[in-house]
């Protein structure tokens, strides 16, 4: 009886946990801003996280909690921001008097003092969450809802006579349904003088350490895994945020003298700022806005769950990343060939044609003749219900000595850029490039920009470029110009494939992660490698944020066994490559001269797209990783979405030369099902499966030789 009672209680707790899990069911509680302790503390809370900021005698965060786990993320008080203005550094807010920095007791904060040299808290304002730029989705989109929530702005002023009229505001936004807080800083120059902004640190948190190491250097010790910070100053062409982040810095805390590390080198303070600084001159009566950081408080160390949390953050806060049109890459701009492919797309269910690299498209040519040619093609595409866009190269090219980025070490345009040579976006050529691109897109009615660069990591030491003053402001200015372009495109409903992690400022898609020369390998190799790319590339990214590649014609070398043309002679491979990508919810660049060459090929393409559209919602849902492809046994992934009728869809593959039958445990916790599931193979009859105590269903699957199958969970 005791064992039965224990089982019953555990089952009840598990069911209750799944019902309240923000990754499965919507959270009813909305974001709110409250005043506590007789108005001395401002609390931001949404039922998942809570941040408390004491505002007397100055402002500083005194508590930051994950309410799901009751875990505290503040061990020591720090200023709310830090600014360097006219060459001098000032704390924004801050409370002093804490002696033990391993932890913070609530009663200590009553005696904390302010420092008159810091920017002082003046007032606060509660605001509703608002979009940071205009977004007009014009393609298929799984989430068209902008995030909702509450924000608060803390305003600060300085006692320093030199900074009279300079107002620093620290902005916080908390979002409904996700444990994420956004933070950034604005500076309003209300003085009559120009203000040099050297640097802005928009977040400073002294967090509990992740590990206890008596000796060890900071770069070799673990950073806190449960505090995930993403900011909109990321570039590196890595196609992964962690390797692209240029502004999140983990530091040591020498004031934390009771830490275990003998040399006090535990990385336990996080600051967010651009490494090279800002370096701009803010004219009188102008304002500046800093990097935006998004802080996700995680409740687990599990890789899959943390990936789901990040993907939920993207879907909720940056819904433009859920746009996912069906497209192909055409390698020609000859009007008749373009029209022929537009017709093929309309007949098979495709939604967009991208005039690919190597097609001959030149969007920098804003002449009347060029615009007229491509406007006519865009008009034709639109008459068929198809969208049209194209590729533009910015980086990895040389313009001339006057317009290329200048190496600060040599003073020459001598391979100073990220990829050797590149123009400076703020040069005369770069400014004209942006002007021409906007004119071309606006007047042709193009629906997509596939942008190869710019890479804003490029700094430029030129003092002659009209868009920036010198080295100090070159990176910040180029990044700001690129953000403005992408946000302008979003306001026009133009879709953006960009080469780097610009999602937070409006880009829609990036590569899964790949090595180009692999597409010159055999089709047999590509099938397994593509599935590995899908499996590895979707731990943090959603399917709609990612693209893959299918070379219909020769690409990066290779022999006849690497390509699909003639398509009718390789229909089995063609369909499987499509099913692998569409089955993952990932659009691939089907790059070539056509989608089909015979009626049989056309039928295969149409059937595949019809299948994808039938299950589009679940196929664009998040992925669970079942088994990584290794060529030795089955591999597979499963989409999950508790809000849909089809709560799961599993794709499984068999790389072996004979059929196989396998027993597979399906993890169904994130489907929202708790007791039983109906599971069917393809369009067959569903069978009922009872879930075990860990929400798994054990199924038996037969997969054809060198083939695949799919199953639906309801």
C-alpha positions in Angstrom: 0.0 0.0 0.0 2.8 2.4 0.9 4.5 1.8 -2.5 1.2 2.3 -4.3 0.6 5.5 -2.4 4.1 6.7 -3.2 3.5 6.0 -6.9 0.2 7.8 -6.8 1.8 10.9 -5.2 4.7 10.9 -7.7 2.3 10.6 -10.6 0.2 13.5 -9.3 3.3 15.7 -8.8 4.6 14.9 -12.4 1.2 15.7 -13.9 1.0 18.9 -11.9 4.5 19.9 -13.0 3.7 19.3 -16.7 0.5 21.3 -16.4 2.5 24.3 -15.0 5.5 24.0 -17.3 5.9 27.2 -19.3 7.5 25.1 -22.1 4.2 23.1 -22.5 1.3 25.2 -21.3 0.8 29.0 -21.4 1.4 30.8 -18.1 -1.7 32.7 -17.0 0.1 35.3 -14.9 0.9 38.5 -16.7 4.0 40.8 -16.1 3.6 43.4 -13.4 5.6 46.2 -11.8 5.1 46.7 -8.1 6.4 49.0 -5.4 7.5 47.2 -2.2 8.8 48.2 1.2 7.0 51.6 1.3 8.1 52.5 -2.2 11.8 51.7 -1.6 11.9 48.7 -3.9 10.6 48.2 -7.5 9.8 44.6 -8.4 9.3 43.3 -11.9 7.7 39.9 -11.9 5.8 37.6 -14.4 5.3 34.5 -12.3 8.5 32.9 -13.7 11.2 35.4 -12.7 11.3 38.4 -10.4 13.9 41.2 -10.2 13.9 43.7 -7.3 15.6 47.0 -7.6 16.1 49.1 -4.4 15.8 52.8 -5.4 16.8 54.5 -2.1 19.3 56.0 -1.4 20.2 55.1 -5.0 19.2 52.3 -7.4 20.7 48.8 -7.5 19.4 45.3 -8.0 19.1 43.4 -4.7 17.3 40.3 -5.8 17.0 38.4 -9.1 15.2 35.0 -8.8 13.9 32.2 -11.0 10.6 31.6 -9.3 10.3 28.1 -10.7 13.4 26.9 -8.8 13.6 29.7 -6.2 17.2 30.1 -7.3 18.8 33.5 -6.6 21.1 35.1 -9.2 22.4 38.0 -7.1 25.1 37.5 -4.5 26.5 41.0 -4.4 25.1 44.5 -5.2 26.5 46.3 -8.3 25.6 49.5 -10.2 22.8 49.2 -12.7 25.0 50.4 -15.5 28.3 52.1 -16.2 29.1 54.9 -18.7 32.3 56.5 -19.9 31.6 60.0 -21.0 34.2 62.5 -22.3 36.8 60.0 -21.2 35.6 59.7 -17.6 33.8 56.6 -16.1 30.7 56.9 -13.9 28.6 54.3 -12.2 24.9 54.6 -12.9 23.2 53.8 -9.6 24.9 51.7 -7.0 24.7 50.9 -3.3 27.7 50.5 -1.0 28.4 48.8 2.4 28.2 45.1 1.6 31.2 43.4 3.3 30.5 39.7 2.6 30.1 39.1 -1.2 29.4 35.4 -1.3 25.8 36.1 -0.5 23.4 39.0 0.1 21.0 39.1 3.1 17.9 41.2 2.8 18.5 43.0 6.1 21.9 44.3 5.0 20.4 46.4 2.2 18.7 48.7 4.7 22.1 50.2 5.7 23.6 50.5 2.3 24.8 54.0 1.2 25.0 55.9 -2.1 28.1 57.5 -3.6 27.6 61.1 -4.7 30.0 60.6 -7.6 27.6 58.2 -9.2 24.6 59.0 -11.4 21.8 59.3 -8.9 18.3 57.8 -9.3 15.7 60.5 -10.0 12.4 58.9 -10.9 10.9 55.9 -12.6 8.2 55.3 -15.2 6.1 52.2 -15.8 5.5 51.4 -19.5 4.0 48.8 -21.7 6.3 46.6 -23.9 6.5 48.1 -27.4 8.1 46.8 -30.6 11.5 48.2 -31.3 10.9 48.4 -35.0 8.0 47.9 -37.5 7.4 44.4 -38.7 5.0 43.5 -41.5 5.2 39.7 -42.1 4.4 38.9 -45.8 5.3 35.2 -45.8 4.0 32.1 -44.0 4.6 32.8 -40.3 3.9 30.5 -37.4 3.6 33.3 -34.8 2.4 36.8 -35.9 1.9 38.0 -32.3 4.3 40.6 -30.9 5.4 40.0 -27.3 3.4 41.6 -24.5 4.5 42.6 -21.0 5.5 45.4 -18.8 8.6 47.6 -18.5 10.0 50.2 -16.2 12.5 53.0 -16.9 14.8 54.3 -14.2 16.1 57.8 -14.8 19.4 59.1 -13.5 21.2 62.4 -13.3 24.7 63.4 -12.2 25.8 65.9 -9.6 28.8 66.7 -11.7 28.5 70.2 -13.2 30.2 69.0 -16.4 27.3 66.5 -17.0 24.5 68.9 -16.3 21.6 68.1 -18.7 22.9 64.6 -19.4 20.1 62.1 -18.5 20.9 58.4 -18.4 17.9 56.0 -18.5 18.1 52.3 -17.7 15.3 50.3 -19.4 13.9 47.0 -18.2 11.2 44.9 -20.0 9.6 41.8 -18.7 7.6 39.6 -21.1 4.5 37.5 -20.5 5.0 33.8 -20.5 8.8 33.5 -20.7 11.5 33.9 -18.0 13.3 36.6 -19.9 14.2 40.2 -19.0 15.4 42.7 -21.5 17.7 45.6 -20.5 19.3 48.5 -22.2 20.5 52.1 -21.6 19.7 55.4 -23.3 21.5 58.7 -22.9 19.7 62.0 -23.6 22.0 64.9 -24.2 19.9 67.8 -23.0 23.0 70.0 -22.5 24.2 72.6 -25.0 27.4 70.8 -25.6 28.6 67.8 -27.6 29.1 64.7 -25.5 31.6 62.0 -26.3 30.3 58.5 -25.5 33.3 56.3 -25.1 31.6 53.2 -23.6 28.3 52.0 -22.1 28.0 48.9 -19.9 24.3 48.2 -19.9 24.3 45.2 -17.4 26.4 44.3 -14.4 25.5 41.3 -12.3 27.5 39.7 -9.5 26.2 36.1 -9.7 26.8 33.0 -7.7 29.7 31.0 -9.1 29.2 27.8 -11.1 32.0 25.8 -9.6 34.4 25.7 -6.6 38.0 25.6 -7.9 40.9 26.2 -5.5 43.1 27.1 -8.4 42.3 27.7 -12.1 42.2 30.5 -14.5 38.9 32.3 -15.4 38.9 31.2 -19.0 39.1 27.5 -17.9 36.4 27.7 -15.3 32.7 27.3 -15.9 30.5 30.3 -16.4 27.0 30.2 -14.8 25.0 28.0 -17.1 21.6 28.9 -15.8 21.9 32.6 -16.7 21.8 32.8 -20.5 22.4 36.2 -21.9 21.9 37.1 -25.5 22.6 40.6 -26.9 22.3 42.3 -30.3 26.0 42.8 -30.8 26.9 39.4 -32.3 28.9 38.5 -35.3 31.5 35.9 -36.3 29.9 33.9 -39.1 29.8 30.9 -36.8 26.1 30.4 -37.2 25.9 29.8 -33.4 25.2 32.6 -30.9 27.8 31.6 -28.3 30.6 31.9 -30.8 29.1 35.1 -32.3 28.6 37.0 -29.1 31.0 39.9 -28.8 29.6 41.8 -25.8 29.0 39.4 -22.9 32.0 39.4 -20.6 32.5 37.2 -17.6 34.9 38.7 -15.1 36.5 38.1 -11.7 35.5 39.8 -8.5 38.4 40.8 -6.2 36.0 42.1 -3.6 34.7 38.6 -3.1 37.4 37.6 -0.7 35.7 34.6 0.8 35.5 32.6 -2.5 37.3 29.3 -2.7 39.7 30.2 -5.5 43.0 31.0 -4.0 43.8 33.9 -6.4 40.2 35.2 -6.3 39.8 34.5 -10.1 36.4 32.8 -10.2 34.4 34.2 -13.2 31.3 35.4 -11.3 30.6 38.9 -12.6 28.9 39.4 -16.0 29.0 42.7 -17.9 27.5 43.5 -21.3 29.3 46.0 -23.5 30.9 46.3 -26.9 34.6 45.3 -26.6 35.9 48.1 -28.8 33.5 50.7 -27.2 31.1 53.1 -28.8 33.3 56.1 -29.7 30.6 58.4 -31.0 30.0 62.1 -30.4 26.4 62.8 -29.3 25.3 66.3 -30.4 23.2 68.5 -28.1 19.6 67.4 -27.9 20.3 64.0 -29.4 19.9 60.6 -27.8 21.8 57.3 -27.9 20.6 53.8 -27.3 22.9 51.0 -26.2 23.2 47.3 -26.9 20.1 45.4 -25.8 20.6 42.3 -23.7 18.0 39.5 -23.1 18.5 37.5 -19.9 16.9 34.1 -19.8 16.9 32.4 -16.4 17.1 28.7 -16.9 15.7 26.0 -14.6 17.8 23.1 -15.7 21.2 21.8 -16.9 19.5 19.6 -19.5 20.7 20.5 -22.9 17.4 19.6 -24.7 15.3 21.6 -22.2 17.6 24.6 -22.3 17.5 24.5 -26.1 13.7 24.5 -26.0 13.8 27.5 -23.6 16.0 29.5 -26.0 13.8 28.5 -29.0 10.7 29.6 -27.0 12.4 32.9 -26.3 13.0 33.4 -30.1 9.5 32.5 -31.0 8.0 34.8 -28.4 10.2 37.9 -28.4 11.4 37.8 -32.0 8.4 36.4 -33.9 9.8 37.4 -37.3 12.1 34.4 -36.9 9.1 32.1 -37.3 8.6 33.3 -40.9 9.5 30.3 -43.2 8.6 30.6 -46.9 9.2 27.7 -49.3 11.9 28.8 -51.8 14.3 27.7 -54.5 17.5 29.3 -55.7 17.6 30.1 -59.4 21.0 30.5 -61.1 19.8 32.7 -64.0 18.3 36.1 -64.5 17.3 35.6 -68.1 13.6 36.7 -68.1 12.2 33.6 -69.8 14.1 31.3 -67.5 13.0 33.3 -64.5 9.3 33.2 -65.6 9.6 29.5 -66.3 10.8 28.7 -62.8 8.1 31.1 -61.3 5.6 29.0 -63.2 7.1 25.8 -61.8 6.9 27.1 -58.3 3.3 28.1 -58.7 2.4 24.6 -60.1 4.2 22.7 -57.3 3.3 24.8 -54.2 6.6 26.7 -53.8 6.3 30.3 -52.6 9.4 32.2 -53.4 12.2 32.4 -56.0 15.6 33.6 -55.0 17.9 34.8 -57.8 21.0 33.2 -56.4 24.7 34.1 -56.3 26.0 33.5 -59.7 22.7 34.3 -61.3 23.8 37.7 -62.7 21.6 39.8 -60.4 23.1 43.2 -59.4 21.0 45.1 -57.0 23.7 47.8 -56.8 22.6 48.8 -60.2 19.8 51.2 -59.6 19.5 52.4 -63.2 16.1 52.8 -64.7 16.7 49.9 -67.1 17.8 47.4 -64.5 15.0 48.3 -62.1 12.5 48.1 -65.0 13.7 44.6 -65.9 13.4 43.2 -62.4 10.2 45.0 -61.6 8.6 43.3 -64.6 9.8 39.9 -63.2 8.6 40.7 -59.7 5.2 41.8 -61.1 5.0 38.5 -63.0 5.9 36.5 -59.9 3.3 38.4 -57.9 0.6 37.7 -60.6 1.3 34.0 -60.0 1.2 34.3 -56.2 5.0 33.9 -56.0 7.5 36.2 -54.2 10.8 37.2 -55.8 14.1 38.2 -54.2 17.8 38.0 -54.7 21.4 37.8 -53.5 23.7 40.7 -52.8 27.4 40.5 -51.9 28.8 43.1 -49.6 31.8 41.5 -47.9 34.7 39.4 -49.2 35.3 41.8 -52.1 37.6 44.7 -52.8 36.4 48.1 -54.0 39.4 50.4 -53.9 41.8 52.1 -51.5 39.4 54.9 -50.9 36.4 52.8 -49.8 37.8 49.6 -48.3 38.3 49.3 -44.5 41.6 50.6 -43.4 43.8 48.5 -41.1 44.6 50.5 -37.9 48.0 48.8 -37.7 49.2 49.6 -41.2 47.0 52.4 -42.3 46.3 50.5 -45.5 43.4 48.5 -46.9 45.7 45.5 -46.7 43.4 42.6 -45.9 42.2 44.3 -42.8 38.7 42.9 -43.0 37.1 39.8 -41.4 37.5 37.9 -44.7 40.5 39.8 -46.1 39.2 42.7 -48.2 35.8 44.4 -47.7 34.4 47.9 -48.2 33.6 50.0 -45.2 29.8 50.4 -44.9 30.3 54.0 -43.8 32.5 54.9 -46.8 31.2 56.9 -49.8 30.8 53.6 -51.7 29.1 51.9 -48.7 26.6 54.7 -48.3 25.7 54.6 -52.0 25.4 50.8 -51.7 22.8 51.1 -49.1 21.0 53.9 -51.0 21.0 51.8 -54.2 19.8 48.6 -52.4 16.9 50.4 -50.9 16.0 52.1 -54.2 16.2 48.8 -56.0 14.0 46.9 -53.5 11.5 49.6 -53.1 11.0 50.2 -56.8 11.1 46.6 -58.0 8.9 45.3 -55.3 11.4 42.5 -54.4 10.3 40.4 -51.4 13.6 39.0 -50.2 17.2 40.1 -49.6 19.8 37.4 -49.3 22.7 39.4 -47.8 26.3 38.2 -47.8 27.7 40.6 -45.3 28.4 43.2 -44.0 30.4 41.7 -41.1 30.4 44.5 -38.5 33.4 43.1 -36.8 35.4 45.0 -39.4 36.9 48.2 -37.9 38.1 51.0 -40.1 40.9 53.5 -39.3 39.9 55.9 -42.1 39.3 59.5 -41.2 38.0 60.4 -44.6 34.9 58.2 -44.8 31.8 60.4 -44.6 29.8 58.0 -42.4 32.2 57.7 -39.5 34.9 59.9 -37.9 37.6 57.4 -37.3 38.6 54.1 -35.7 36.8 54.6 -32.4 33.3 54.9 -33.9 33.8 52.7 -37.0 32.5 49.4 -35.7 29.5 50.9 -33.8 28.5 53.0 -36.8 28.7 50.2 -39.3 26.6 47.9 -37.0 24.0 50.7 -36.5 23.7 51.2 -40.3 23.2 47.5 -40.9 20.5 47.3 -38.2 18.7 50.2 -39.7 18.7 48.5 -43.1 17.3 45.2 -41.8 14.6 47.1 -39.8 13.7 49.1 -42.8 13.3 45.9 -44.7 11.0 44.4 -42.0 8.8 47.5 -42.2 8.3 46.7 -45.9 7.7 43.0 -45.4 11.0 42.0 -47.1 12.4 38.7 -45.9 16.1 38.5 -45.0 18.6 35.7 -45.3 21.7 37.1 -43.5 25.1 35.4 -42.9 25.3 36.1 -39.2 23.4 36.3 -35.9 21.3 39.4 -36.6 18.0 37.9 -35.5 17.5 40.4 -32.6 17.5 43.3 -35.1 15.3 41.8 -37.8 17.0 39.1 -39.8 15.0 35.9 -40.4 17.3 33.0 -41.4 20.8 31.8 -41.2 22.7 28.7 -42.3 22.3 25.5 -40.2 26.1 25.2 -40.2 27.9 23.5 -43.1 31.1 23.3 -45.0 30.6 24.3 -48.6 32.9 21.8 -50.2 30.9 19.0 -48.7 28.2 19.6 -51.3 30.7 18.3 -53.9 30.6 14.9 -52.2 28.4 12.1 -53.4 24.6 12.2 -52.9 24.9 9.2 -50.5 27.3 11.1 -48.3 25.3 14.3 -48.5 22.2 12.6 -47.2 23.9 11.5 -44.0 25.9 14.8 -43.6 22.8 16.9 -44.1 21.0 14.9 -41.4 24.0 15.5 -39.1 23.8 19.2 -39.9 20.1 19.3 -39.1 20.6 17.3 -35.9 23.5 19.5 -34.7 22.2 22.8 -36.0 18.8 22.7 -34.2 19.8 22.4 -30.6 19.4 26.2 -30.2 17.9 27.4 -33.5 14.3 26.8 -34.6 13.7 25.1 -38.0 12.5 28.4 -39.4 15.7 30.2 -38.4 17.8 27.8 -40.5 18.5 26.9 -44.1 20.3 24.0 -45.7 21.6 23.3 -49.2 20.9 20.9 -52.1 23.0 21.4 -55.2 20.8 20.5 -58.2 23.8 21.3 -60.4 27.6 21.2 -59.8 28.7 23.3 -56.8 32.2 23.6 -55.4 33.5 20.9 -57.7 32.5 17.2 -57.5 31.5 14.6 -60.1 28.2 13.5 -61.5 27.4 11.5 -58.3 27.3 14.8 -56.4 24.4 16.5 -58.2 20.8 15.8 -58.9 20.5 16.9 -62.6 19.1 15.4 -64.6 16.5 15.3 -61.9 14.3 12.6 -63.4 17.3 10.2 -63.2 17.8 10.7 -59.5 14.2 10.9 -58.2 14.8 8.7 -55.1 17.7 10.9 -53.9 15.9 14.1 -54.8 12.8 13.1 -52.8 14.8 11.9 -49.8 16.8 15.1 -49.7 13.6 17.1 -49.8 12.0 15.0 -47.1 15.0 15.3 -44.8 14.9 19.0 -44.9 11.1 19.5 -45.1 10.7 16.8 -42.5 12.9 18.9 -40.2 10.9 22.1 -41.0 14.1 23.5 -42.7 14.1 25.2 -46.0 17.0 24.3 -48.2 18.5 26.2 -51.1 17.6 24.0 -54.0 20.1 25.7 -56.3 19.8 25.1 -60.0 18.0 26.0 -63.3 14.6 24.3 -62.5 12.5 22.4 -59.9 11.5 19.6 -62.3 12.3 18.3 -65.8 9.6 15.7 -66.4 6.0 15.1 -65.3 7.2 12.4 -63.0 9.7 14.8 -61.3 6.9 17.4 -61.1 4.7 15.0 -59.3 7.4 14.1 -56.8 8.0 17.7 -56.0 4.3 18.5 -55.7 3.6 15.5 -53.5 6.4 16.4 -51.2 5.3 20.1 -50.9 1.7 19.0 -50.3 2.8 16.7 -47.5 4.9 19.5 -46.0 2.0 22.0 -46.1 -0.4 19.4 -44.6 1.9 19.1 -41.5 3.5 22.5 -41.7 2.5 23.7 -38.2 4.0 20.6 -36.5 7.0 20.5 -38.8 7.8 24.1 -37.9 7.6 23.2 -34.2 10.5 22.5 -31.9 12.7 19.5 -32.3 13.7 16.8 -29.8 16.9 14.9 -30.7 16.4 11.1 -30.7 19.5 9.6 -32.3 22.3 11.4 -34.2 23.1 10.1 -37.7 26.2 7.9 -37.8 25.6 5.7 -40.8 25.6 2.6 -38.6 22.0 2.4 -37.4 18.7 4.4 -37.4 18.7 8.1 -36.7 15.9 10.5 -36.0 14.3 13.6 -34.7 10.8 14.5 -33.4 8.8 17.7 -33.5 6.6 18.5 -30.5 3.9 21.0 -29.9 1.3 20.6 -27.1 -0.9 23.3 -28.6 -1.7 21.3 -31.8 -3.8 18.3 -32.8 -0.7 16.6 -34.1 1.4 16.9 -30.9 4.4 15.2 -32.3 5.8 14.1 -35.7 8.9 11.8 -35.8 11.2 11.4 -38.8 13.4 8.3 -38.7 16.0 7.2 -41.2 17.8 3.9 -42.1 21.2 4.3 -43.7 21.7 0.6 -44.0 21.3 -1.5 -47.1 18.6 -3.7 -45.6 15.3 -2.9 -43.8 15.5 -2.7 -40.1 12.9 -3.0 -37.2 13.7 -1.1 -34.0 12.1 -0.5 -30.6 12.3 3.2 -29.9 11.4 5.1 -26.7 9.6 8.3 -27.7 10.0 11.1 -25.1 6.5 12.6 -25.1 6.7 15.0 -22.0 6.8 18.1 -24.2 3.8 17.0 -26.2 1.7 17.7 -23.1 0.4 14.1 -23.1 0.5 12.5 -19.7 -1.2 9.1 -19.8 -1.6 7.8 -23.3 -0.9 8.7 -26.9 -2.3 7.8 -30.3 0.6 7.1 -32.7 0.3 6.1 -36.4 2.9 5.4 -39.1 2.4 7.8 -41.9 -1.3 7.8 -42.9 -2.0 4.4 -41.3 -4.3 3.6 -38.5 -3.4 5.0 -35.1 -2.6 2.7 -32.1 -3.0 3.6 -28.5 0.2 3.6 -26.3 0.3 4.0 -22.5 3.0 6.4 -21.3 5.4 5.2 -18.6 6.3 7.3 -15.5 8.7 9.4 -17.5 6.2 10.2 -20.3 7.8 7.8 -22.7 6.0 5.5 -25.2 7.9 2.5 -26.5 7.1 1.8 -30.2 8.3 -0.6 -32.8 9.3 0.9 -36.1 10.2 -0.7 -39.4 12.3 1.5 -41.7 13.0 0.6 -45.4 16.6 0.0 -46.6 18.4 3.3 -47.2 15.1 5.1 -46.6 12.9 6.7 -44.1 9.5 6.8 -42.5 7.5 9.2 -40.4 5.1 8.8 -37.5 2.4 11.2 -36.0 1.5 11.5 -32.4 -1.9 12.7 -31.4 
